[in-house]
């Protein structure tokens, strides 16, 4: 059976979070599946070594409705493209009626989809309930990023054993979700005083000023930036790290899926949705908040306790 999975959310983090359910579908049908995903999911980089993925089809839609698959013409173009591939079954991780109609027009006989027009809810809970119901299986929420062993070993050979190695996730999808870069610099300096460490700066193209600030600090000689690397090139490096420390960003979810211990700072995003699906993730929330109350519009960046972050970081590094 030729199976398609439609995952229309943006961002690396969401792509990683959906992996347990995509893998479960592949295992159920004993065959790699095809994915229809947006380019900024970075699926081509993240899943390059995944033997349960047969093909990645780019969904070209934008928030400004200017993508190739937006509008009426985009609707028919996408349906035509999928029809040519002759899929037997589709799983749609969305309640959009548009994807249902496209699948129908593409001639896909078996369509499984979230309930139509459903309001937003917990991303993990929605995917788990949907996939377990469709497959008749219990599915772990913990994602696993498959990675070529030779790549891991090659990267490991460049790591020095006298240091701990920390992936530092300073990036974020918005300023309210980002802990101050000055706090990160101070944290690196204090960690290095106690546990000699190398820091790998995980940041995006929009974070050049933040990266520059780190490389103008006293800790610069202990730092390496990912700025000139492709996502796929960072994966073996992260895999060999001892710890991730950082904001709720795509790098957090990548690190967790590579089975790295993670210390995640949640200040303006829902912990229950993005921080509780894996035992690899430990959470710090703003002072006065709980994991239940920390969500969108919490605006708690200034209330993340430096001492708590430092103490937990040291504890995770030495235990």
C-alpha positions in Angstrom: 0.0 0.0 0.0 1.3 3.4 -0.9 0.7 5.8 2.0 0.9 9.6 2.2 1.2 11.6 5.4 0.2 15.3 5.3 1.8 17.4 8.0 1.1 21.1 7.2 2.6 22.8 10.3 5.7 24.9 10.1 9.0 24.6 11.9 11.5 22.0 12.9 10.0 21.4 16.3 6.6 20.4 15.0 8.2 18.1 12.4 10.1 16.3 15.2 7.0 16.1 17.4 5.1 14.3 14.7 7.7 11.6 14.1 6.4 8.9 16.5 3.1 8.9 14.6 4.7 8.9 11.2 6.9 6.1 12.2 4.0 4.2 13.6 2.1 4.5 10.3 5.1 3.3 8.4 5.5 0.3 10.7 1.8 -0.6 10.6 1.8 -0.7 6.8 5.3 -2.3 6.7 6.5 0.3 4.2 8.2 3.7 4.1 5.7 6.5 3.7 5.7 9.7 1.7 5.4 13.1 3.5 3.7 16.3 2.3 5.3 19.0 4.4 6.4 22.7 4.2 9.9 23.6 3.3 10.5 25.3 6.7 9.8 22.0 8.5 13.3 21.2 7.4 12.2 17.6 6.8 14.8 17.0 4.1 17.6 17.7 6.5 16.1 16.1 9.6 15.0 12.9 7.9 17.9 12.3 5.5 18.8 9.0 7.2 15.3 7.9 8.1 14.5 4.6 6.4 10.8 4.9 7.2 10.4 7.9 4.9 10.2 7.1 1.2 9.7 10.6 -0.3 9.3 14.2 0.8 7.0 16.4 -1.2 7.2 20.1 -0.6 3.9 21.9 0.3 4.3 25.4 -1.0 1.9 27.5 1.1 2.6 30.8 2.9 0.9 33.0 5.5 0.4 35.6 2.7 -1.3 33.2 0.4 1.4 33.7 -2.3 2.7 30.1 -2.3 2.5 27.9 -5.4 -0.1 25.7 -3.7 -2.2 28.6 -2.3 -5.4 29.7 -3.9 -7.7 27.9 -6.4 -5.0 27.2 -8.9 -2.7 25.9 -6.2 -5.5 23.6 -5.0 -5.8 22.0 -8.4 -2.0 21.8 -9.0 -1.4 20.0 -5.7 -4.3 17.6 -6.3 -2.9 16.8 -9.8 0.6 16.3 -8.4 -0.7 13.8 -5.7 -2.9 12.0 -8.2 0.1 11.3 -10.4 1.7 9.5 -7.5 -1.3 7.1 -7.1 -1.5 7.0 -3.3 -3.8 4.4 -1.8 -4.1 5.9 1.7 -3.6 9.3 3.3 -3.3 10.4 6.9 -4.0 14.2 7.3 -2.7 15.8 10.5 -5.0 18.7 10.1 -8.7 19.5 10.4 -8.6 21.5 7.2 -11.4 20.7 4.7 -9.0 21.8 1.9 -6.7 18.8 2.4 -9.7 16.5 2.5 -10.9 17.8 -0.9 -7.4 17.7 -2.4 -7.1 14.1 -1.3 -10.5 13.2 -2.9 -9.6 15.0 -6.1 -6.3 13.1 -6.1 -8.2 9.8 -6.2 -7.0 8.6 -2.8 -9.6 6.1 -1.7 -8.8 5.8 2.0 -8.6 9.1 3.9 -8.0 9.4 7.6 -8.1 12.9 9.0 -8.5 15.0 12.2 -12.2 15.9 12.8 -13.0 18.7 10.3 -13.1 22.3 11.6 -11.8 21.4 15.0 -10.3 24.2 17.2 -6.7 24.2 18.1 -5.6 22.0 21.0 -2.6 20.2 22.4 -0.4 19.2 19.4 0.9 16.0 21.0 -2.5 14.9 22.4 -4.2 15.5 19.1 -1.7 13.5 17.1 -1.6 10.6 19.6 -5.3 10.2 19.9 -5.8 10.4 16.1 -3.1 7.9 15.2 -3.8 5.4 18.0 -7.5 5.4 16.9 -6.6 4.9 13.3 -4.0 2.2 13.8 -5.4 0.5 16.9 -2.0 0.8 18.6 -0.6 2.5 21.7 2.1 4.9 20.6 4.9 6.5 22.6 5.0 10.3 22.3 8.9 10.2 22.3 10.3 11.0 18.9 13.5 9.4 17.5 15.6 11.0 14.9 17.4 8.3 12.9 21.0 9.1 12.2 23.8 7.3 10.3 26.2 5.7 12.8 29.2 6.6 10.7 28.3 10.3 10.8 28.0 10.0 14.6 31.4 8.4 15.0 33.1 10.8 12.7 31.8 13.7 14.7 32.7 12.0 18.0 36.3 11.7 16.9 36.6 15.5 17.0 35.3 15.8 20.5 37.8 16.2 23.3 37.1 14.2 26.4 38.4 16.7 28.9 35.4 18.9 28.2 31.7 18.6 28.5 29.9 19.5 25.3 26.7 21.6 25.5 24.3 22.6 22.7 23.1 26.1 23.5 19.7 27.0 22.0 19.7 30.7 22.0 17.2 31.0 19.1 13.5 31.3 19.3 10.4 32.0 17.1 9.9 35.4 18.7 11.6 37.8 21.2 9.2 36.9 24.1 10.3 33.3 23.9 14.0 34.1 24.3 16.1 34.3 27.4 18.5 37.3 27.4 21.7 36.6 25.6 23.6 38.2 28.5 22.2 35.5 30.8 23.4 32.8 28.4 26.9 34.3 28.3 27.0 34.5 32.1 25.7 31.0 32.3 28.4 29.6 30.0 31.1 31.4 32.0 29.9 30.1 35.3 29.5 26.5 34.0 33.0 26.6 32.5 34.4 27.7 35.9 33.1 24.5 37.5 32.9 22.0 34.6 35.2 22.8 31.6 32.9 22.9 28.7 32.5 23.5 24.9 29.4 25.3 23.7 27.8 24.8 20.4 25.6 27.8 19.5 22.4 26.7 17.9 20.9 29.7 16.2 19.2 30.8 13.0 20.0 33.4 10.3 18.0 36.0 12.2 20.2 35.6 15.3 23.5 37.0 13.9 23.6 39.8 16.5 23.1 37.3 19.4 25.9 35.1 18.0 28.2 38.1 17.6 27.6 39.0 21.2 28.7 35.6 22.4 31.8 35.7 20.2 32.7 39.1 21.6 32.5 37.7 25.2 35.0 36.1 27.5 33.7 32.6 26.6 34.2 32.9 22.9 37.2 30.5 22.7 35.0 27.8 24.1 32.2 28.3 21.5 31.4 27.0 18.0 28.6 28.4 16.0 26.2 26.4 13.7 25.6 29.5 11.6 27.5 28.2 8.6 26.2 24.6 8.8 23.2 22.9 7.3 20.8 21.4 9.7 21.8 17.9 8.6 25.4 18.8 9.5 24.5 19.8 13.0 22.8 16.5 13.9 25.9 14.4 14.5 27.4 17.2 16.6 24.2 17.5 18.8 24.1 13.7 19.1 27.5 13.8 20.7 26.7 16.6 23.2 26.1 15.9 26.9 23.3 18.4 27.3 21.0 20.9 25.6 20.3 24.2 27.4 18.0 26.7 25.8 14.7 28.2 24.8 11.7 26.3 23.6 12.8 26.2 19.9 13.4 23.7 17.2 16.8 22.9 18.5 15.3 21.7 21.8 13.1 19.2 20.0 15.9 18.0 17.8 18.2 17.4 20.8 15.4 15.5 22.6 14.8 13.3 19.6 18.6 12.6 19.4 18.3 11.3 23.0 20.2 14.1 24.6 19.3 15.5 28.1 17.6 18.8 27.7 17.0 21.8 30.0 14.3 23.8 28.4 13.4 27.4 29.4 9.7 28.0 28.8 8.6 31.6 29.2 5.9 32.3 26.6 4.8 29.0 25.1 2.7 26.0 26.4 4.7 23.6 28.5 2.0 21.0 28.4 2.1 20.9 24.6 5.8 21.2 23.9 7.6 20.2 27.1 6.1 17.0 28.4 6.2 14.5 25.6 9.7 13.2 26.3 11.5 12.2 29.5 14.6 13.8 28.0 13.2 17.3 28.7 13.5 19.0 32.0 11.6 22.3 32.4 12.2 25.7 34.0 9.3 28.1 34.1 9.1 31.8 35.2 9.0 32.5 38.9 5.4 32.5 40.1 4.2 30.3 37.2 3.7 26.5 37.0 4.0 24.1 34.1 0.2 24.3 33.7 0.0 28.1 33.7 3.0 28.7 31.4 1.6 29.2 28.0 1.2 31.7 25.2 1.2 35.3 26.5 2.8 34.4 29.8 5.6 36.8 28.9 7.9 35.5 31.6 11.4 35.9 30.1 12.5 38.3 32.9 11.2 35.9 35.6 13.4 32.9 34.6 15.7 32.3 37.6 19.3 32.4 36.6 20.3 30.4 39.7 17.8 27.7 38.9 19.1 27.4 35.4 22.7 27.3 36.6 22.0 24.7 39.4 20.0 22.4 37.1 22.6 22.7 34.4 25.4 21.6 36.7 23.3 18.8 38.1 22.5 17.4 34.7 26.1 17.6 33.6 27.6 15.8 36.5 24.9 13.2 37.1 
